[in-house]
Amino acid sequence: MASLVYFKKESEDGAVIRYSFGEDPATMTRLLSMNTYTRTAQPDDGDLDYTFLKASRKINAVYDERSQWPERGMSAS
């Protein structure tokens, strides 16, 4: 079974970046907050499900590759 997650940077204040994310790029209604110092994420709705984990891991992986937080992206598996 294929799994897709899309994400897009919504805001950034230096210490926290907020991303919208979801399985459909047209309806990314969920938000996560990424702490830029600890590189840990929390879902704004409190739901630590697979979609959230996939988005937060991909965001961190892109940061590892580029040394900058991505504006948008996706992960497929």
BAVEXBA-336774 format. One record per atom (N, C-alpha, C): z, x, y; atom name. Coordinates in steps of 0.2 Angstrom, whole numbers, plus 2048, in hexadecimal, padded with zeros to 3 digits. Layout:
N
<pt><c3>Z</c3><c1>X</c1><c2>Y</c2><atome>CA</atome></pt>
...
***
This chain:
77
<pt><c3>800</c3><c1>804</c1><c2>7FA</c2><atome>N</atome></pt>
<pt><c3>800</c3><c1>800</c1><c2>800</c2><atome>CA</atome></pt>
<pt><c3>800</c3><c1>804</c1><c2>806</c2><atome>C</atome></pt>
<pt><c3>7FB</c3><c1>803</c1><c2>80B</c2><atome>N</atome></pt>
<pt><c3>7FB</c3><c1>807</c1><c2>811</c2><atome>CA</atome></pt>
<pt><c3>800</c3><c1>805</c1><c2>816</c2><atome>C</atome></pt>
<pt><c3>802</c3><c1>809</c1><c2>81A</c2><atome>N</atome></pt>
<pt><c3>807</c3><c1>808</c1><c2>81F</c2><atome>CA</atome></pt>
<pt><c3>805</c3><c1>80B</c1><c2>826</c2><atome>C</atome></pt>
<pt><c3>804</c3><c1>807</c1><c2>82B</c2><atome>N</atome></pt>
<pt><c3>802</c3><c1>809</c1><c2>832</c2><atome>CA</atome></pt>
<pt><c3>808</c3><c1>808</c1><c2>837</c2><atome>C</atome></pt>
<pt><c3>809</c3><c1>80C</c1><c2>83B</c2><atome>N</atome></pt>
<pt><c3>80D</c3><c1>80B</c1><c2>841</c2><atome>CA</atome></pt>
<pt><c3>80A</c3><c1>80E</c1><c2>847</c2><atome>C</atome></pt>
<pt><c3>80A</c3><c1>80B</c1><c2>84D</c2><atome>N</atome></pt>
<pt><c3>807</c3><c1>80D</c1><c2>853</c2><atome>CA</atome></pt>
<pt><c3>80D</c3><c1>80E</c1><c2>858</c2><atome>C</atome></pt>
<pt><c3>80C</c3><c1>812</c1><c2>85D</c2><atome>N</atome></pt>
<pt><c3>812</c3><c1>813</c1><c2>862</c2><atome>CA</atome></pt>
<pt><c3>80F</c3><c1>815</c1><c2>869</c2><atome>C</atome></pt>
<pt><c3>812</c3><c1>813</c1><c2>86E</c2><atome>N</atome></pt>
<pt><c3>810</c3><c1>815</c1><c2>875</c2><atome>CA</atome></pt>
<pt><c3>816</c3><c1>816</c1><c2>879</c2><atome>C</atome></pt>
<pt><c3>815</c3><c1>81B</c1><c2>87D</c2><atome>N</atome></pt>
<pt><c3>81B</c3><c1>81D</c1><c2>882</c2><atome>CA</atome></pt>
<pt><c3>81B</c3><c1>817</c1><c2>887</c2><atome>C</atome></pt>
<pt><c3>821</c3><c1>814</c1><c2>889</c2><atome>N</atome></pt>
<pt><c3>822</c3><c1>80F</c1><c2>88E</c2><atome>CA</atome></pt>
<pt><c3>825</c3><c1>812</c1><c2>894</c2><atome>C</atome></pt>
<pt><c3>82A</c3><c1>816</c1><c2>893</c2><atome>N</atome></pt>
<pt><c3>82E</c3><c1>819</c1><c2>899</c2><atome>CA</atome></pt>
<pt><c3>831</c3><c1>81F</c1><c2>897</c2><atome>C</atome></pt>
<pt><c3>833</c3><c1>823</c1><c2>89C</c2><atome>N</atome></pt>
<pt><c3>836</c3><c1>82A</c1><c2>89B</c2><atome>CA</atome></pt>
<pt><c3>83B</c3><c1>82B</c1><c2>8A0</c2><atome>C</atome></pt>
<pt><c3>841</c3><c1>82D</c1><c2>89F</c2><atome>N</atome></pt>
<pt><c3>845</c3><c1>82F</c1><c2>8A5</c2><atome>CA</atome></pt>
<pt><c3>848</c3><c1>836</c1><c2>8A4</c2><atome>C</atome></pt>
<pt><c3>845</c3><c1>83A</c1><c2>8A0</c2><atome>N</atome></pt>
<pt><c3>848</c3><c1>841</c1><c2>89F</c2><atome>CA</atome></pt>
<pt><c3>84C</c3><c1>842</c1><c2>899</c2><atome>C</atome></pt>
<pt><c3>851</c3><c1>83D</c1><c2>898</c2><atome>N</atome></pt>
<pt><c3>856</c3><c1>83E</c1><c2>892</c2><atome>CA</atome></pt>
<pt><c3>853</c3><c1>839</c1><c2>88D</c2><atome>C</atome></pt>
<pt><c3>850</c3><c1>834</c1><c2>88E</c2><atome>N</atome></pt>
<pt><c3>84E</c3><c1>82E</c1><c2>88A</c2><atome>CA</atome></pt>
<pt><c3>847</c3><c1>82C</c1><c2>88B</c2><atome>C</atome></pt>
<pt><c3>843</c3><c1>82C</c1><c2>885</c2><atome>N</atome></pt>
<pt><c3>83C</c3><c1>829</c1><c2>886</c2><atome>CA</atome></pt>
<pt><c3>83C</c3><c1>823</c1><c2>882</c2><atome>C</atome></pt>
<pt><c3>839</c3><c1>81E</c1><c2>885</c2><atome>N</atome></pt>
<pt><c3>839</c3><c1>817</c1><c2>881</c2><atome>CA</atome></pt>
<pt><c3>831</c3><c1>816</c1><c2>87F</c2><atome>C</atome></pt>
<pt><c3>831</c3><c1>814</c1><c2>878</c2><atome>N</atome></pt>
<pt><c3>82A</c3><c1>813</c1><c2>875</c2><atome>CA</atome></pt>
<pt><c3>82A</c3><c1>80C</c1><c2>873</c2><atome>C</atome></pt>
<pt><c3>824</c3><c1>809</c1><c2>874</c2><atome>N</atome></pt>
<pt><c3>823</c3><c1>803</c1><c2>870</c2><atome>CA</atome></pt>
<pt><c3>820</c3><c1>805</c1><c2>86A</c2><atome>C</atome></pt>
<pt><c3>821</c3><c1>801</c1><c2>864</c2><atome>N</atome></pt>
<pt><c3>81E</c3><c1>802</c1><c2>85E</c2><atome>CA</atome></pt>
<pt><c3>81D</c3><c1>7FC</c1><c2>85A</c2><atome>C</atome></pt>
<pt><c3>819</c3><c1>7FD</c1><c2>855</c2><atome>N</atome></pt>
<pt><c3>817</c3><c1>7F7</c1><c2>850</c2><atome>CA</atome></pt>
<pt><c3>812</c3><c1>7F8</c1><c2>84C</c2><atome>C</atome></pt>
<pt><c3>810</c3><c1>7F4</c1><c2>847</c2><atome>N</atome></pt>
<pt><c3>80B</c3><c1>7F5</c1><c2>842</c2><atome>CA</atome></pt>
<pt><c3>804</c3><c1>7F3</c1><c2>845</c2><atome>C</atome></pt>
<pt><c3>804</c3><c1>7EF</c1><c2>84B</c2><atome>N</atome></pt>
<pt><c3>7FE</c3><c1>7ED</c1><c2>84E</c2><atome>CA</atome></pt>
<pt><c3>7FE</c3><c1>7F0</c1><c2>855</c2><atome>C</atome></pt>
<pt><c3>7F9</c3><c1>7F4</c1><c2>857</c2><atome>N</atome></pt>
<pt><c3>7F9</c3><c1>7F7</c1><c2>85E</c2><atome>CA</atome></pt>
<pt><c3>7F8</c3><c1>7F1</c1><c2>863</c2><atome>C</atome></pt>
<pt><c3>7F6</c3><c1>7EB</c1><c2>862</c2><atome>N</atome></pt>
<pt><c3>7F6</c3><c1>7E6</c1><c2>866</c2><atome>CA</atome></pt>
<pt><c3>7FC</c3><c1>7E2</c1><c2>867</c2><atome>C</atome></pt>
<pt><c3>801</c3><c1>7E3</c1><c2>863</c2><atome>N</atome></pt>
<pt><c3>807</c3><c1>7E0</c1><c2>863</c2><atome>CA</atome></pt>
<pt><c3>80D</c3><c1>7E4</c1><c2>861</c2><atome>C</atome></pt>
<pt><c3>80E</c3><c1>7E9</c1><c2>865</c2><atome>N</atome></pt>
<pt><c3>813</c3><c1>7EE</c1><c2>864</c2><atome>CA</atome></pt>
<pt><c3>819</c3><c1>7EB</c1><c2>868</c2><atome>C</atome></pt>
<pt><c3>81D</c3><c1>7E7</c1><c2>865</c2><atome>N</atome></pt>
<pt><c3>822</c3><c1>7E3</c1><c2>869</c2><atome>CA</atome></pt>
<pt><c3>829</c3><c1>7E7</c1><c2>868</c2><atome>C</atome></pt>
<pt><c3>82A</c3><c1>7EB</c1><c2>863</c2><atome>N</atome></pt>
<pt><c3>830</c3><c1>7EF</c1><c2>862</c2><atome>CA</atome></pt>
<pt><c3>831</c3><c1>7F5</c1><c2>867</c2><atome>C</atome></pt>
<pt><c3>837</c3><c1>7F7</c1><c2>868</c2><atome>N</atome></pt>
<pt><c3>838</c3><c1>7FD</c1><c2>86D</c2><atome>CA</atome></pt>
<pt><c3>83D</c3><c1>802</c1><c2>869</c2><atome>C</atome></pt>
<pt><c3>83C</c3><c1>808</c1><c2>86A</c2><atome>N</atome></pt>
<pt><c3>841</c3><c1>80D</c1><c2>868</c2><atome>CA</atome></pt>
<pt><c3>842</c3><c1>812</c1><c2>86E</c2><atome>C</atome></pt>
<pt><c3>848</c3><c1>814</c1><c2>86E</c2><atome>N</atome></pt>
<pt><c3>84A</c3><c1>819</c1><c2>873</c2><atome>CA</atome></pt>
<pt><c3>84B</c3><c1>820</c1><c2>86F</c2><atome>C</atome></pt>
<pt><c3>848</c3><c1>825</c1><c2>872</c2><atome>N</atome></pt>
<pt><c3>848</c3><c1>82C</c1><c2>86F</c2><atome>CA</atome></pt>
<pt><c3>84C</c3><c1>830</c1><c2>874</c2><atome>C</atome></pt>
<pt><c3>852</c3><c1>833</c1><c2>872</c2><atome>N</atome></pt>
<pt><c3>855</c3><c1>838</c1><c2>875</c2><atome>CA</atome></pt>
<pt><c3>852</c3><c1>83E</c1><c2>875</c2><atome>C</atome></pt>
<pt><c3>850</c3><c1>841</c1><c2>87B</c2><atome>N</atome></pt>
<pt><c3>84C</c3><c1>847</c1><c2>87B</c2><atome>CA</atome></pt>
<pt><c3>850</c3><c1>84D</c1><c2>87A</c2><atome>C</atome></pt>
<pt><c3>856</c3><c1>84D</c1><c2>87A</c2><atome>N</atome></pt>
<pt><c3>85A</c3><c1>853</c1><c2>879</c2><atome>CA</atome></pt>
<pt><c3>85C</c3><c1>853</c1><c2>872</c2><atome>C</atome></pt>
<pt><c3>85E</c3><c1>84E</c1><c2>86F</c2><atome>N</atome></pt>
<pt><c3>860</c3><c1>84E</c1><c2>868</c2><atome>CA</atome></pt>
<pt><c3>85A</c3><c1>84C</c1><c2>863</c2><atome>C</atome></pt>
<pt><c3>855</c3><c1>84A</c1><c2>866</c2><atome>N</atome></pt>
<pt><c3>84F</c3><c1>848</c1><c2>862</c2><atome>CA</atome></pt>
<pt><c3>850</c3><c1>842</c1><c2>85D</c2><atome>C</atome></pt>
<pt><c3>855</c3><c1>83E</c1><c2>85F</c2><atome>N</atome></pt>
<pt><c3>857</c3><c1>838</c1><c2>85A</c2><atome>CA</atome></pt>
<pt><c3>855</c3><c1>832</c1><c2>85E</c2><atome>C</atome></pt>
<pt><c3>853</c3><c1>82D</c1><c2>85A</c2><atome>N</atome></pt>
<pt><c3>850</c3><c1>827</c1><c2>85C</c2><atome>CA</atome></pt>
<pt><c3>855</c3><c1>821</c1><c2>85A</c2><atome>C</atome></pt>
<pt><c3>855</c3><c1>81C</c1><c2>85E</c2><atome>N</atome></pt>
<pt><c3>858</c3><c1>816</c1><c2>85C</c2><atome>CA</atome></pt>
<pt><c3>853</c3><c1>810</c1><c2>85D</c2><atome>C</atome></pt>
<pt><c3>853</c3><c1>80B</c1><c2>859</c2><atome>N</atome></pt>
<pt><c3>84F</c3><c1>805</c1><c2>85A</c2><atome>CA</atome></pt>
<pt><c3>853</c3><c1>801</c1><c2>85F</c2><atome>C</atome></pt>
<pt><c3>850</c3><c1>7FE</c1><c2>864</c2><atome>N</atome></pt>
<pt><c3>853</c3><c1>7FA</c1><c2>869</c2><atome>CA</atome></pt>
<pt><c3>856</c3><c1>7F3</c1><c2>866</c2><atome>C</atome></pt>
<pt><c3>853</c3><c1>7F1</c1><c2>860</c2><atome>N</atome></pt>
<pt><c3>855</c3><c1>7EB</c1><c2>85D</c2><atome>CA</atome></pt>
<pt><c3>85A</c3><c1>7EC</c1><c2>857</c2><atome>C</atome></pt>
<pt><c3>85B</c3><c1>7F3</c1><c2>856</c2><atome>N</atome></pt>
<pt><c3>860</c3><c1>7F4</c1><c2>851</c2><atome>CA</atome></pt>
<pt><c3>85E</c3><c1>7F4</c1><c2>84A</c2><atome>C</atome></pt>
<pt><c3>857</c3><c1>7F3</c1><c2>849</c2><atome>N</atome></pt>
<pt><c3>854</c3><c1>7F2</c1><c2>842</c2><atome>CA</atome></pt>
<pt><c3>852</c3><c1>7F9</c1><c2>840</c2><atome>C</atome></pt>
<pt><c3>855</c3><c1>7FD</c1><c2>83C</c2><atome>N</atome></pt>
<pt><c3>853</c3><c1>803</c1><c2>839</c2><atome>CA</atome></pt>
<pt><c3>84F</c3><c1>803</c1><c2>833</c2><atome>C</atome></pt>
<pt><c3>849</c3><c1>7FF</c1><c2>834</c2><atome>N</atome></pt>
<pt><c3>845</c3><c1>7FE</c1><c2>82F</c2><atome>CA</atome></pt>
<pt><c3>83F</c3><c1>804</c1><c2>82E</c2><atome>C</atome></pt>
<pt><c3>83B</c3><c1>803</c1><c2>829</c2><atome>N</atome></pt>
<pt><c3>836</c3><c1>808</c1><c2>827</c2><atome>CA</atome></pt>
<pt><c3>831</c3><c1>809</c1><c2>82D</c2><atome>C</atome></pt>
<pt><c3>82F</c3><c1>804</c1><c2>831</c2><atome>N</atome></pt>
<pt><c3>82B</c3><c1>804</c1><c2>837</c2><atome>CA</atome></pt>
<pt><c3>82E</c3><c1>809</c1><c2>83C</c2><atome>C</atome></pt>
<pt><c3>834</c3><c1>807</c1><c2>83D</c2><atome>N</atome></pt>
<pt><c3>838</c3><c1>80C</c1><c2>842</c2><atome>CA</atome></pt>
<pt><c3>838</c3><c1>813</c1><c2>840</c2><atome>C</atome></pt>
<pt><c3>83A</c3><c1>814</c1><c2>83A</c2><atome>N</atome></pt>
<pt><c3>83B</c3><c1>81B</c1><c2>837</c2><atome>CA</atome></pt>
<pt><c3>834</c3><c1>81E</c1><c2>838</c2><atome>C</atome></pt>
<pt><c3>82F</c3><c1>81B</c1><c2>836</c2><atome>N</atome></pt>
<pt><c3>828</c3><c1>81E</c1><c2>836</c2><atome>CA</atome></pt>
<pt><c3>826</c3><c1>820</c1><c2>83D</c2><atome>C</atome></pt>
<pt><c3>827</c3><c1>81B</c1><c2>842</c2><atome>N</atome></pt>
<pt><c3>825</c3><c1>81D</c1><c2>849</c2><atome>CA</atome></pt>
<pt><c3>829</c3><c1>823</c1><c2>84B</c2><atome>C</atome></pt>
<pt><c3>830</c3><c1>823</c1><c2>84A</c2><atome>N</atome></pt>
<pt><c3>834</c3><c1>828</c1><c2>84D</c2><atome>CA</atome></pt>
<pt><c3>832</c3><c1>82F</c1><c2>84A</c2><atome>C</atome></pt>
<pt><c3>831</c3><c1>82F</c1><c2>844</c2><atome>N</atome></pt>
<pt><c3>82F</c3><c1>835</c1><c2>840</c2><atome>CA</atome></pt>
<pt><c3>829</c3><c1>838</c1><c2>843</c2><atome>C</atome></pt>
<pt><c3>824</c3><c1>833</c1><c2>844</c2><atome>N</atome></pt>
<pt><c3>81D</c3><c1>836</c1><c2>846</c2><atome>CA</atome></pt>
<pt><c3>81E</c3><c1>838</c1><c2>84D</c2><atome>C</atome></pt>
<pt><c3>822</c3><c1>835</c1><c2>852</c2><atome>N</atome></pt>
<pt><c3>823</c3><c1>837</c1><c2>859</c2><atome>CA</atome></pt>
<pt><c3>826</c3><c1>83E</c1><c2>859</c2><atome>C</atome></pt>
<pt><c3>82B</c3><c1>83F</c1><c2>854</c2><atome>N</atome></pt>
<pt><c3>82E</c3><c1>846</c1><c2>854</c2><atome>CA</atome></pt>
<pt><c3>829</c3><c1>84B</c1><c2>851</c2><atome>C</atome></pt>
<pt><c3>825</c3><c1>849</c1><c2>84C</c2><atome>N</atome></pt>
<pt><c3>820</c3><c1>84E</c1><c2>849</c2><atome>CA</atome></pt>
<pt><c3>81B</c3><c1>850</c1><c2>84E</c2><atome>C</atome></pt>
<pt><c3>819</c3><c1>84B</c1><c2>853</c2><atome>N</atome></pt>
<pt><c3>814</c3><c1>84D</c1><c2>858</c2><atome>CA</atome></pt>
<pt><c3>817</c3><c1>852</c1><c2>85D</c2><atome>C</atome></pt>
<pt><c3>81D</c3><c1>850</c1><c2>85F</c2><atome>N</atome></pt>
<pt><c3>821</c3><c1>855</c1><c2>863</c2><atome>CA</atome></pt>
<pt><c3>822</c3><c1>85C</c1><c2>860</c2><atome>C</atome></pt>
<pt><c3>823</c3><c1>85C</c1><c2>85A</c2><atome>N</atome></pt>
<pt><c3>823</c3><c1>863</c1><c2>856</c2><atome>CA</atome></pt>
<pt><c3>81C</c3><c1>867</c1><c2>857</c2><atome>C</atome></pt>
<pt><c3>817</c3><c1>863</c1><c2>856</c2><atome>N</atome></pt>
<pt><c3>810</c3><c1>866</c1><c2>856</c2><atome>CA</atome></pt>
<pt><c3>80E</c3><c1>868</c1><c2>85D</c2><atome>C</atome></pt>
<pt><c3>810</c3><c1>864</c1><c2>862</c2><atome>N</atome></pt>
<pt><c3>80D</c3><c1>865</c1><c2>869</c2><atome>CA</atome></pt>
<pt><c3>812</c3><c1>867</c1><c2>86E</c2><atome>C</atome></pt>
<pt><c3>819</c3><c1>867</c1><c2>86D</c2><atome>N</atome></pt>
<pt><c3>81E</c3><c1>869</c1><c2>871</c2><atome>CA</atome></pt>
<pt><c3>81E</c3><c1>864</c1><c2>878</c2><atome>C</atome></pt>
<pt><c3>81C</c3><c1>85E</c1><c2>877</c2><atome>N</atome></pt>
<pt><c3>81C</c3><c1>859</c1><c2>87C</c2><atome>CA</atome></pt>
<pt><c3>81C</c3><c1>852</c1><c2>878</c2><atome>C</atome></pt>
<pt><c3>81F</c3><c1>84E</c1><c2>87C</c2><atome>N</atome></pt>
<pt><c3>820</c3><c1>847</c1><c2>879</c2><atome>CA</atome></pt>
<pt><c3>819</c3><c1>843</c1><c2>879</c2><atome>C</atome></pt>
<pt><c3>817</c3><c1>840</c1><c2>874</c2><atome>N</atome></pt>
<pt><c3>811</c3><c1>83D</c1><c2>874</c2><atome>CA</atome></pt>
<pt><c3>811</c3><c1>836</c1><c2>879</c2><atome>C</atome></pt>
<pt><c3>80B</c3><c1>835</c1><c2>87C</c2><atome>N</atome></pt>
<pt><c3>80A</c3><c1>82F</c1><c2>880</c2><atome>CA</atome></pt>
<pt><c3>809</c3><c1>829</c1><c2>87B</c2><atome>C</atome></pt>
<pt><c3>805</c3><c1>82A</c1><c2>876</c2><atome>N</atome></pt>
<pt><c3>804</c3><c1>825</c1><c2>871</c2><atome>CA</atome></pt>
<pt><c3>802</c3><c1>828</c1><c2>86A</c2><atome>C</atome></pt>
<pt><c3>801</c3><c1>824</c1><c2>865</c2><atome>N</atome></pt>
<pt><c3>7FF</c3><c1>827</c1><c2>85F</c2><atome>CA</atome></pt>
<pt><c3>800</c3><c1>822</c1><c2>859</c2><atome>C</atome></pt>
<pt><c3>7FF</c3><c1>824</c1><c2>853</c2><atome>N</atome></pt>
<pt><c3>7FF</c3><c1>820</c1><c2>84D</c2><atome>CA</atome></pt>
<pt><c3>801</c3><c1>824</c1><c2>847</c2><atome>C</atome></pt>
<pt><c3>803</c3><c1>821</c1><c2>842</c2><atome>N</atome></pt>
<pt><c3>804</c3><c1>824</c1><c2>83C</c2><atome>CA</atome></pt>
<pt><c3>802</c3><c1>81F</c1><c2>836</c2><atome>C</atome></pt>
<pt><c3>7FE</c3><c1>822</c1><c2>831</c2><atome>N</atome></pt>
<pt><c3>7FC</c3><c1>81F</c1><c2>82C</c2><atome>CA</atome></pt>
<pt><c3>7FE</c3><c1>822</c1><c2>825</c2><atome>C</atome></pt>
<pt><c3>800</c3><c1>81E</c1><c2>820</c2><atome>N</atome></pt>
<pt><c3>801</c3><c1>821</c1><c2>81A</c2><atome>CA</atome></pt>
<pt><c3>800</c3><c1>81C</c1><c2>814</c2><atome>C</atome></pt>
***
